[in-house]
Amino acid sequence: MIINDKNYQIGNKAIAAVLLLYYHLLNEKGFTNDQTIYIDPDDFDGFSFLDTTIKEEKMSLDIDQRFLREGAVIYLLCELNDMICEYDTDFLSQEFTQKIINALINKKATEVPEANSLVTLICTGEKSLNHSEFALSLEKIYKKYVVSRFQSFLR
């Protein structure tokens, strides 16, 4: 997604959506289930914002490109967690799971590099997925990106 002065409102709505997502993650103390239901898909979806680029320099003061990319990865990890919880024994065969995995791999989730090892862990298969390791990885991502982001706002 390219954000410029013609679609500035898209960037503002996306920032607001990521903040709302992070609020719910903080409120629930980590990745749980259905946290993306609070986000209007017309305002934000993780697929569209993984590779966000801010075109005008002056806009980068108001719209944080890195935060949007990071939020896109967190959004997709929420969705992936939902798919694993909902389709425990066959989550990899689900089209939406594959869409998430492909987006994280193909668009290079650079703002949250830990997502790559999480995808590798998941792709081992439903039967061999170490759920404890998966949950621990999500917890580390939550603390490193969501909690620390809000702590940085207070500094």
MIRO-900966 format. One record per atom (N, C-alpha, C): residue number from 0; residue in three letters; atom name; z, x, y. Coordinates in steps of 0.2 Angstrom, whole numbers, plus 2048, in hexadecimal, padded with zeros to 3 digits. Layout:
BEGIN
NODE    n  res  atom    w    u    v
NODE  NUM  ala    CA    Z    X    Y
...
This chain:
BEGIN
NODE    n  res  atom    w    u    v
NODE    0  met     N  800  804  7FA
NODE    0  met    CA  800  800  800
NODE    0  met     C  800  805  806
NODE    1  ile     N  7FB  803  80B
NODE    1  ile    CA  7FB  807  811
NODE    1  ile     C  7FE  802  816
NODE    2  ile     N  803  805  81A
NODE    2  ile    CA  806  801  81F
NODE    2  ile     C  804  804  826
NODE    3  asn     N  801  800  82A
NODE    3  asn    CA  7FF  802  831
NODE    3  asn     C  801  7FD  836
NODE    4  asp     N  7FF  7FE  83C
NODE    4  asp    CA  801  7F9  841
NODE    4  asp     C  7FE  7F2  840
NODE    5  lys     N  7F9  7F1  83C
NODE    5  lys    CA  7F6  7EA  83B
NODE    5  lys     C  7FA  7E6  836
NODE    6  asn     N  7FE  7EA  832
NODE    6  asn    CA  802  7E6  82D
NODE    6  asn     C  809  7E9  82D
NODE    7  tyr     N  80B  7EA  833
NODE    7  tyr    CA  812  7ED  834
NODE    7  tyr     C  817  7E8  831
NODE    8  gln     N  816  7E1  831
NODE    8  gln    CA  81B  7DD  82F
NODE    8  gln     C  81C  7DD  827
NODE    9  ile     N  817  7DF  824
NODE    9  ile    CA  817  7E0  81C
NODE    9  ile     C  81D  7E6  81B
NODE   10  gly     N  81C  7EB  81F
NODE   10  gly    CA  821  7F0  81E
NODE   10  gly     C  828  7EE  820
NODE   11  asn     N  829  7EA  825
NODE   11  asn    CA  830  7E8  827
NODE   11  asn     C  833  7E3  821
NODE   12  lys     N  82E  7DF  81F
NODE   12  lys    CA  831  7DA  819
NODE   12  lys     C  832  7DE  813
NODE   13  ala     N  82F  7E3  812
NODE   13  ala    CA  830  7E7  80C
NODE   13  ala     C  836  7EB  80C
NODE   14  ile     N  838  7EE  812
NODE   14  ile    CA  83E  7F1  813
NODE   14  ile     C  844  7EC  812
NODE   15  ala     N  843  7E6  815
NODE   15  ala    CA  848  7E1  814
NODE   15  ala     C  849  7DF  80D
NODE   16  ala     N  844  7DF  809
NODE   16  ala    CA  844  7DD  802
NODE   16  ala     C  848  7E2  7FE
NODE   17  val     N  846  7E8  7FF
NODE   17  val    CA  84A  7EE  7FC
NODE   17  val     C  851  7EE  7FD
NODE   18  leu     N  853  7ED  804
NODE   18  leu    CA  85A  7ED  806
NODE   18  leu     C  85D  7E7  802
NODE   19  leu     N  85A  7E1  801
NODE   19  leu    CA  85D  7DC  7FE
NODE   19  leu     C  85E  7DD  7F6
NODE   20  leu     N  859  7E1  7F3
NODE   20  leu    CA  859  7E3  7EC
NODE   20  leu     C  85F  7E7  7EB
NODE   21  tyr     N  860  7EC  7F0
NODE   21  tyr    CA  865  7F1  7EF
NODE   21  tyr     C  86C  7EE  7F0
NODE   22  tyr     N  86C  7E9  7F5
NODE   22  tyr    CA  872  7E5  7F6
NODE   22  tyr     C  875  7E2  7EF
NODE   23  his     N  870  7DF  7EC
NODE   23  his    CA  872  7DB  7E5
NODE   23  his     C  874  7E0  7E0
NODE   24  leu     N  870  7E6  7E0
NODE   24  leu    CA  872  7EB  7DB
NODE   24  leu     C  879  7EE  7DD
NODE   25  leu     N  87B  7EF  7E3
NODE   25  leu    CA  882  7F1  7E5
NODE   25  leu     C  887  7EB  7E3
NODE   26  asn     N  885  7E5  7E5
NODE   26  asn    CA  88A  7E0  7E4
NODE   26  asn     C  88B  7DF  7DC
NODE   27  glu     N  886  7E0  7D8
NODE   27  glu    CA  887  7E0  7D1
NODE   27  glu     C  889  7E7  7CE
NODE   28  lys     N  88A  7EC  7D2
NODE   28  lys    CA  88C  7F2  7D0
NODE   28  lys     C  887  7F6  7CA
NODE   29  gly     N  881  7F5  7CC
NODE   29  gly    CA  87C  7F8  7C7
NODE   29  gly     C  876  7F3  7C5
NODE   30  phe     N  872  7F6  7C1
NODE   30  phe    CA  86D  7F2  7BE
NODE   30  phe     C  870  7ED  7B9
NODE   31  thr     N  86E  7E6  7BB
NODE   31  thr    CA  870  7E1  7B6
NODE   31  thr     C  86A  7DD  7B4
NODE   32  asn     N  86A  7D7  7B5
NODE   32  asn    CA  864  7D3  7B3
NODE   32  asn     C  862  7CF  7B9
NODE   33  asp     N  85C  7CE  7BA
NODE   33  asp    CA  859  7C9  7BF
NODE   33  asp     C  85A  7CB  7C6
NODE   34  gln     N  85B  7D1  7C8
NODE   34  gln    CA  85C  7D3  7CF
NODE   34  gln     C  856  7D2  7D3
NODE   35  thr     N  850  7D2  7D0
NODE   35  thr    CA  84A  7D2  7D4
NODE   35  thr     C  849  7CA  7D6
NODE   36  ile     N  84C  7C6  7D3
NODE   36  ile    CA  84B  7BF  7D5
NODE   36  ile     C  84C  7BD  7DC
NODE   37  tyr     N  850  7C1  7DF
NODE   37  tyr    CA  852  7C0  7E6
NODE   37  tyr     C  84D  7C2  7EB
NODE   38  ile     N  848  7C6  7E9
NODE   38  ile    CA  842  7C9  7ED
NODE   38  ile     C  83C  7C4  7EC
NODE   39  asp     N  83A  7C2  7F2
NODE   39  asp    CA  834  7BE  7F3
NODE   39  asp     C  82E  7C3  7F1
NODE   40  pro     N  82A  7C1  7EC
NODE   40  pro    CA  825  7C6  7EA
NODE   40  pro     C  81F  7C6  7EF
NODE   41  asp     N  81F  7C1  7F4
NODE   41  asp    CA  81A  7C2  7F9
NODE   41  asp     C  81C  7C7  7FE
NODE   42  asp     N  823  7C9  7FE
NODE   42  asp    CA  825  7CE  803
NODE   42  asp     C  825  7D5  800
NODE   43  phe     N  827  7D5  7F9
NODE   43  phe    CA  828  7DC  7F6
NODE   43  phe     C  827  7DB  7EE
NODE   44  asp     N  823  7E0  7EB
NODE   44  asp    CA  823  7E1  7E4
NODE   44  asp     C  822  7E8  7E3
NODE   45  gly     N  825  7EA  7DE
NODE   45  gly    CA  826  7F2  7DD
NODE   45  gly     C  81F  7F5  7DB
NODE   46  phe     N  81A  7F1  7D9
NODE   46  phe    CA  814  7F4  7D7
NODE   46  phe     C  810  7F5  7DD
NODE   47  ser     N  810  7F1  7E2
NODE   47  ser    CA  80C  7F2  7E9
NODE   47  ser     C  80F  7F8  7ED
NODE   48  phe     N  815  7FA  7EC
NODE   48  phe    CA  819  7FE  7F1
NODE   48  phe     C  81A  805  7EE
NODE   49  leu     N  818  806  7E8
NODE   49  leu    CA  81A  80D  7E5
NODE   49  leu     C  816  813  7E8
NODE   50  asp     N  811  811  7EB
NODE   50  asp    CA  80D  817  7EF
NODE   50  asp     C  80C  815  7F6
NODE   51  thr     N  811  812  7F9
NODE   51  thr    CA  811  810  800
NODE   51  thr     C  80F  816  805
NODE   52  thr     N  80B  815  80A
NODE   52  thr    CA  809  81A  80F
NODE   52  thr     C  80A  817  815
NODE   53  ile     N  80E  81A  81A
NODE   53  ile    CA  80E  818  821
NODE   53  ile     C  809  81C  825
NODE   54  lys     N  805  818  828
NODE   54  lys    CA  7FF  81B  82B
NODE   54  lys     C  801  81E  832
NODE   55  glu     N  804  81A  836
NODE   55  glu    CA  806  81C  83D
NODE   55  glu     C  80C  820  83D
NODE   56  glu     N  80C  826  840
NODE   56  glu    CA  813  82A  841
NODE   56  glu     C  818  826  844
NODE   57  lys     N  817  822  84A
NODE   57  lys    CA  81C  81E  84D
NODE   57  lys     C  81F  819  848
NODE   58  met     N  81C  817  844
NODE   58  met    CA  81E  812  83F
NODE   58  met     C  823  815  83A
NODE   59  ser     N  823  81B  839
NODE   59  ser    CA  827  81E  834
NODE   59  ser     C  82E  81E  836
NODE   60  leu     N  82F  81D  83D
NODE   60  leu    CA  836  81D  83F
NODE   60  leu     C  839  816  83D
NODE   61  asp     N  835  811  83C
NODE   61  asp    CA  838  80A  83B
NODE   61  asp     C  837  808  833
NODE   62  ile     N  832  80B  830
NODE   62  ile    CA  831  809  829
NODE   62  ile     C  831  810  825
NODE   63  asp     N  836  810  821
NODE   63  asp    CA  837  816  81D
NODE   63  asp     C  833  816  817
NODE   64  gln     N  82D  81A  817
NODE   64  gln    CA  829  81A  811
NODE   64  gln     C  82C  81C  80A
NODE   65  arg     N  831  821  80B
NODE   65  arg    CA  834  824  805
NODE   65  arg     C  839  81E  802
NODE   66  phe     N  83C  81A  807
NODE   66  phe    CA  841  815  805
NODE   66  phe     C  83D  80F  801
NODE   67  leu     N  837  80E  804
NODE   67  leu    CA  833  809  800
NODE   67  leu     C  830  80B  7F9
NODE   68  arg     N  82E  811  7F9
NODE   68  arg    CA  82C  814  7F2
NODE   68  arg     C  832  814  7ED
NODE   69  glu     N  837  816  7F0
NODE   69  glu    CA  83D  816  7EC
NODE   69  glu     C  83F  80F  7EA
NODE   70  gly     N  83F  80B  7EE
NODE   70  gly    CA  841  804  7ED
NODE   70  gly     C  83C  801  7E8
NODE   71  ala     N  836  803  7E8
NODE   71  ala    CA  831  800  7E3
NODE   71  ala     C  833  802  7DC
NODE   72  val     N  835  808  7DC
NODE   72  val    CA  837  80B  7D5
NODE   72  val     C  83D  807  7D3
NODE   73  ile     N  842  807  7D7
NODE   73  ile    CA  848  803  7D5
NODE   73  ile     C  846  7FC  7D3
NODE   74  tyr     N  842  7F9  7D7
NODE   74  tyr    CA  840  7F2  7D5
NODE   74  tyr     C  83D  7F2  7CE
NODE   75  leu     N  838  7F6  7CD
NODE   75  leu    CA  835  7F6  7C6
NODE   75  leu     C  83A  7F8  7C1
NODE   76  leu     N  83F  7FC  7C2
NODE   76  leu    CA  844  7FD  7BD
NODE   76  leu     C  848  7F7  7BC
NODE   77  cys     N  84A  7F3  7C1
NODE   77  cys    CA  84D  7ED  7C0
NODE   77  cys     C  849  7E8  7BB
NODE   78  glu     N  843  7E8  7BC
NODE   78  glu    CA  83E  7E4  7B8
NODE   78  glu     C  83E  7E6  7B1
NODE   79  leu     N  83D  7ED  7B0
NODE   79  leu    CA  83D  7F0  7AA
NODE   79  leu     C  844  7EF  7A6
NODE   80  asn     N  849  7EF  7A9
NODE   80  asn    CA  850  7EE  7A6
NODE   80  asn     C  850  7E7  7A4
NODE   81  asp     N  84D  7E2  7A8
NODE   81  asp    CA  84D  7DB  7A6
NODE   81  asp     C  849  7DA  7A0
NODE   82  met     N  843  7DD  79F
NODE   82  met    CA  83F  7DD  79A
NODE   82  met     C  842  7DF  793
NODE   83  ile     N  846  7E5  794
NODE   83  ile    CA  849  7E8  78E
NODE   83  ile     C  84F  7E3  78C
NODE   84  cys     N  852  7E0  791
NODE   84  cys    CA  858  7DC  78F
NODE   84  cys     C  855  7D5  78C
NODE   85  glu     N  850  7D3  78F
NODE   85  glu    CA  84D  7CC  78C
NODE   85  glu     C  849  7CD  786
NODE   86  tyr     N  846  7D2  785
NODE   86  tyr    CA  841  7D3  77F
NODE   86  tyr     C  844  7D9  77B
NODE   87  asp     N  84A  7D9  779
NODE   87  asp    CA  84D  7DF  776
NODE   87  asp     C  849  7E2  770
NODE   88  thr     N  847  7DE  76C
NODE   88  thr    CA  843  7E1  766
NODE   88  thr     C  83C  7E2  767
NODE   89  asp     N  839  7E0  76C
NODE   89  asp    CA  832  7E0  76D
NODE   89  asp     C  830  7E1  774
NODE   90  phe     N  834  7E4  778
NODE   90  phe    CA  832  7E5  780
NODE   90  phe     C  82C  7E9  781
NODE   91  leu     N  82B  7EE  77D
NODE   91  leu    CA  825  7F2  77E
NODE   91  leu     C  81E  7EE  77D
NODE   92  ser     N  81E  7E9  779
NODE   92  ser    CA  818  7E5  778
NODE   92  ser     C  817  7E0  77D
NODE   93  gln     N  81B  7E0  782
NODE   93  gln    CA  81A  7DB  787
NODE   93  gln     C  816  7DE  78D
NODE   94  glu     N  811  7DA  78F
NODE   94  glu    CA  80C  7DC  794
NODE   94  glu     C  80F  7DE  79A
NODE   95  phe     N  815  7DB  79C
NODE   95  phe    CA  818  7DC  7A3
NODE   95  phe     C  81B  7E3  7A2
NODE   96  thr     N  81E  7E4  79C
NODE   96  thr    CA  822  7EB  79B
NODE   96  thr     C  81D  7F1  79C
NODE   97  gln     N  817  7F0  799
NODE   97  gln    CA  812  7F5  799
NODE   97  gln     C  80F  7F6  7A0
NODE   98  lys     N  80F  7F0  7A4
NODE   98  lys    CA  80D  7F1  7AB
NODE   98  lys     C  811  7F5  7AF
NODE   99  ile     N  818  7F4  7AE
NODE   99  ile    CA  81D  7F8  7B1
NODE   99  ile     C  81D  7FF  7AF
NODE  100  ile     N  81C  800  7A9
NODE  100  ile    CA  81C  807  7A7
NODE  100  ile     C  816  80B  7A9
NODE  101  asn     N  810  808  7A9
NODE  101  asn    CA  80A  80B  7AC
NODE  101  asn     C  80A  80C  7B3
NODE  102  ala     N  80D  807  7B7
NODE  102  ala    CA  80E  808  7BE
NODE  102  ala     C  812  80E  7C0
NODE  103  leu     N  818  80F  7BC
NODE  103  leu    CA  81D  815  7BD
NODE  103  leu     C  819  81B  7BB
NODE  104  ile     N  815  81B  7B6
NODE  104  ile    CA  812  821  7B4
NODE  104  ile     C  80C  823  7B8
NODE  105  asn     N  808  81E  7B9
NODE  105  asn    CA  801  81F  7BD
NODE  105  asn     C  802  820  7C4
NODE  106  lys     N  807  81D  7C7
NODE  106  lys    CA  808  81E  7CE
NODE  106  lys     C  80D  823  7D0
NODE  107  lys     N  810  827  7CB
NODE  107  lys    CA  814  82C  7CB
NODE  107  lys     C  81A  82A  7D0
NODE  108  ala     N  81F  828  7CC
NODE  108  ala    CA  825  825  7D0
NODE  108  ala     C  829  82B  7D3
NODE  109  thr     N  826  82F  7D8
NODE  109  thr    CA  828  835  7DA
NODE  109  thr     C  82F  834  7DE
NODE  110  glu     N  830  82F  7E1
NODE  110  glu    CA  837  82E  7E5
NODE  110  glu     C  83D  82D  7E0
NODE  111  val     N  83C  82B  7DA
NODE  111  val    CA  841  82B  7D5
NODE  111  val     C  83E  82E  7CF
NODE  112  pro     N  83E  835  7CF
NODE  112  pro    CA  83C  839  7C9
NODE  112  pro     C  83F  837  7C2
NODE  113  glu     N  845  835  7C3
NODE  113  glu    CA  849  833  7BD
NODE  113  glu     C  846  82E  7B9
NODE  114  ala     N  842  82A  7BC
NODE  114  ala    CA  83F  824  7B9
NODE  114  ala     C  83A  826  7B4
NODE  115  asn     N  837  82C  7B5
NODE  115  asn    CA  832  82F  7B0
NODE  115  asn     C  836  830  7A9
NODE  116  ser     N  83C  833  7A9
NODE  116  ser    CA  83F  834  7A3
NODE  116  ser     C  842  82E  7A0
NODE  117  leu     N  843  829  7A4
NODE  117  leu    CA  845  822  7A2
NODE  117  leu     C  83F  81F  79E
NODE  118  val     N  839  81F  7A1
NODE  118  val    CA  833  81D  79E
NODE  118  val     C  832  820  797
NODE  119  thr     N  833  827  797
NODE  119  thr    CA  832  82A  790
NODE  119  thr     C  837  828  78B
NODE  120  leu     N  83D  827  78D
NODE  120  leu    CA  842  824  789
NODE  120  leu     C  841  81D  786
NODE  121  ile     N  83E  819  78A
NODE  121  ile    CA  83C  812  788
NODE  121  ile     C  836  812  784
NODE  122  cys     N  832  817  785
NODE  122  cys    CA  82B  817  781
NODE  122  cys     C  82D  819  77A
NODE  123  thr     N  833  81B  778
NODE  123  thr    CA  834  81E  771
NODE  123  thr     C  834  818  76C
NODE  124  gly     N  835  812  76F
NODE  124  gly    CA  834  80C  76B
NODE  124  gly     C  83B  808  76B
NODE  125  glu     N  83A  801  76A
NODE  125  glu    CA  840  7FD  76A
NODE  125  glu     C  845  7FF  765
NODE  126  lys     N  843  801  75F
NODE  126  lys    CA  848  802  75A
NODE  126  lys     C  84C  809  75B
NODE  127  ser     N  848  80E  75E
NODE  127  ser    CA  84B  814  75F
NODE  127  ser     C  84E  815  766
NODE  128  leu     N  84E  810  76B
NODE  128  leu    CA  850  810  771
NODE  128  leu     C  858  811  771
NODE  129  asn     N  85A  816  774
NODE  129  asn    CA  861  817  775
NODE  129  asn     C  864  813  77B
NODE  130  his     N  866  80D  77A
NODE  130  his    CA  868  809  77F
NODE  130  his     C  86E  80C  784
NODE  131  ser     N  872  810  781
NODE  131  ser    CA  878  813  785
NODE  131  ser     C  875  818  789
NODE  132  glu     N  870  81C  787
NODE  132  glu    CA  86D  821  78B
NODE  132  glu     C  869  81E  791
NODE  133  phe     N  865  818  78F
NODE  133  phe    CA  861  814  794
NODE  133  phe     C  866  812  799
NODE  134  ala     N  86C  80F  797
NODE  134  ala    CA  870  80C  79C
NODE  134  ala     C  873  812  7A1
NODE  135  leu     N  875  817  79E
NODE  135  leu    CA  877  81D  7A2
NODE  135  leu     C  872  81F  7A7
NODE  136  ser     N  86C  820  7A5
NODE  136  ser    CA  867  822  7A9
NODE  136  ser     C  866  81D  7AF
NODE  137  leu     N  866  817  7AE
NODE  137  leu    CA  866  812  7B3
NODE  137  leu     C  86C  812  7B8
NODE  138  glu     N  872  814  7B5
NODE  138  glu    CA  878  814  7B9
NODE  138  glu     C  877  81B  7BE
NODE  139  lys     N  874  820  7BB
NODE  139  lys    CA  873  826  7BF
NODE  139  lys     C  86E  825  7C5
NODE  140  ile     N  869  821  7C3
NODE  140  ile    CA  864  81F  7C8
NODE  140  ile     C  867  81B  7CD
NODE  141  tyr     N  86B  816  7CB
NODE  141  tyr    CA  86E  811  7D0
NODE  141  tyr     C  873  815  7D5
NODE  142  lys     N  877  81A  7D2
NODE  142  lys    CA  87C  81E  7D6
NODE  142  lys     C  878  822  7DB
NODE  143  lys     N  873  826  7D8
NODE  143  lys    CA  86F  82B  7DC
NODE  143  lys     C  86B  828  7E2
NODE  144  tyr     N  868  822  7E1
NODE  144  tyr    CA  863  81F  7E5
NODE  144  tyr     C  866  819  7E9
NODE  145  val     N  869  814  7E6
NODE  145  val    CA  86B  80E  7E9
NODE  145  val     C  872  810  7ED
NODE  146  val     N  877  812  7E9
NODE  146  val    CA  87D  813  7EC
NODE  146  val     C  87D  818  7F2
NODE  147  ser     N  87A  81E  7F0
NODE  147  ser    CA  879  823  7F5
NODE  147  ser     C  875  821  7FB
NODE  148  arg     N  870  81D  7FA
NODE  148  arg    CA  86C  81A  800
NODE  148  arg     C  871  817  805
NODE  149  phe     N  875  812  802
NODE  149  phe    CA  879  80E  806
NODE  149  phe     C  87F  813  80A
NODE  150  gln     N  881  818  806
NODE  150  gln    CA  886  81C  809
NODE  150  gln     C  883  820  80F
NODE  151  ser     N  87C  822  80E
NODE  151  ser    CA  879  825  813
NODE  151  ser     C  878  821  81A
NODE  152  phe     N  878  81B  819
NODE  152  phe    CA  878  816  81F
NODE  152  phe     C  87E  817  823
NODE  153  leu     N  884  818  820
NODE  153  leu    CA  88A  819  823
NODE  153  leu     C  88B  81F  826
NODE  154  arg     N  887  824  825
NODE  154  arg    CA  888  82B  828
NODE  154  arg     C  886  82B  82F
